């Protein structure tokens, strides 16, 4: 579990605008991960793995590659967590082989 701590800081309007722009861009990366995973599952019947997801998403956004990788990893962890916690779905252990 993550613990969030709010820390006040001072920044210029341009810096704050740039931070919000990066936040929006990371949301676009997340949505692309979701779209790619869904399309892969519909085509193949299995869920996309980490390396395939990263290959399909890389170099599509004006963002550092490690930031894009981080968003991809967070998406995959969230998907595994959903499988583990929702009744009626396959267990996370069964799905680990495909992630």
C-alpha positions as CSV (number, residue, x, y, z in Angstrom):
1,X,0.0,0.0,0.0
2,X,1.2,3.5,-0.8
3,X,1.1,6.2,1.8
4,X,0.6,9.7,0.4
5,X,1.9,12.8,2.0
6,X,0.9,16.2,0.8
7,X,3.8,18.6,0.9
8,X,3.4,22.3,0.1
9,X,5.8,23.8,-2.4
10,X,6.2,27.0,-4.3
11,X,6.5,27.0,-8.1
12,X,5.9,29.4,-10.9
13,X,2.8,29.1,-13.0
14,X,4.8,27.7,-15.9
15,X,6.2,25.0,-13.7
16,X,2.8,24.0,-12.4
17,X,1.4,24.0,-15.9
18,X,4.2,21.7,-17.1
19,X,3.6,19.3,-14.2
20,X,-0.2,19.2,-15.0
21,X,0.7,18.6,-18.7
22,X,2.9,15.7,-17.7
23,X,0.1,14.3,-15.5
24,X,-2.2,14.5,-18.5
25,X,0.4,12.8,-20.7
26,X,0.8,9.9,-18.2
27,X,-3.0,9.5,-18.3
28,X,-2.8,9.1,-22.1
29,X,0.0,6.5,-21.7
30,X,-2.3,4.6,-19.2
31,X,-5.2,4.7,-21.6
32,X,-3.0,3.5,-24.4
33,X,-1.9,0.6,-22.2
34,X,-5.5,-0.2,-21.6
35,X,-6.4,0.0,-25.3
36,X,-3.4,-2.1,-26.4
37,X,-4.1,-4.8,-23.7
38,X,-7.7,-5.0,-24.7
39,X,-6.9,-5.2,-28.4
40,X,-4.3,-7.9,-27.8
41,X,-6.7,-9.9,-25.7
42,X,-9.4,-9.7,-28.4
43,X,-7.0,-10.8,-31.1
44,X,-5.1,-13.6,-29.3
45,X,-7.3,-14.6,-26.4
46,X,-4.5,-14.0,-23.9
47,X,-3.5,-10.8,-22.0
48,X,-0.5,-8.8,-23.2
49,X,2.8,-9.3,-21.3
50,X,5.1,-6.7,-20.1
51,X,7.6,-6.7,-22.9
52,X,5.0,-6.7,-25.6
53,X,3.1,-3.8,-24.0
54,X,6.3,-1.8,-23.6
55,X,7.2,-2.4,-27.3
56,X,3.8,-1.2,-28.5
57,X,3.7,1.9,-26.4
58,X,7.3,3.1,-26.6
59,X,8.3,6.1,-28.7
60,X,4.6,7.2,-29.1
61,X,4.7,10.0,-26.5
62,X,7.0,12.9,-25.9
63,X,8.0,11.5,-22.5
64,X,11.1,9.9,-21.1
65,X,11.2,6.1,-21.8
66,X,11.5,5.2,-18.1
67,X,8.4,7.2,-17.3
68,X,6.5,5.3,-19.9
69,X,7.8,2.0,-18.6
70,X,6.7,3.0,-15.1
71,X,3.2,3.7,-16.3
72,X,3.1,0.4,-18.1
73,X,4.3,-1.5,-15.0
74,X,1.7,0.3,-12.8
75,X,-1.0,-0.7,-15.3
76,X,0.1,-4.4,-15.2
77,X,0.2,-4.4,-11.4
78,X,-3.2,-2.8,-11.2
79,X,-4.6,-5.5,-13.6
80,X,-3.1,-8.3,-11.5
81,X,-4.5,-6.7,-8.4
82,X,-7.9,-6.6,-9.9
83,X,-7.8,-10.3,-10.9
84,X,-6.6,-11.2,-7.4
85,X,-9.4,-9.2,-5.6
86,X,-12.5,-9.7,-7.7
87,X,-14.6,-12.9,-7.2
88,X,-15.4,-15.0,-10.2
89,X,-12.2,-14.1,-12.1
90,X,-9.2,-16.4,-12.5
91,X,-6.8,-16.1,-9.7
92,X,-3.8,-13.9,-10.0
93,X,-1.5,-16.9,-9.8
94,X,-3.1,-18.3,-13.0
95,X,-2.7,-14.9,-14.7
96,X,0.9,-14.4,-13.7
97,X,2.2,-16.5,-16.5
98,X,0.7,-14.1,-19.0
99,X,1.9,-10.8,-17.5
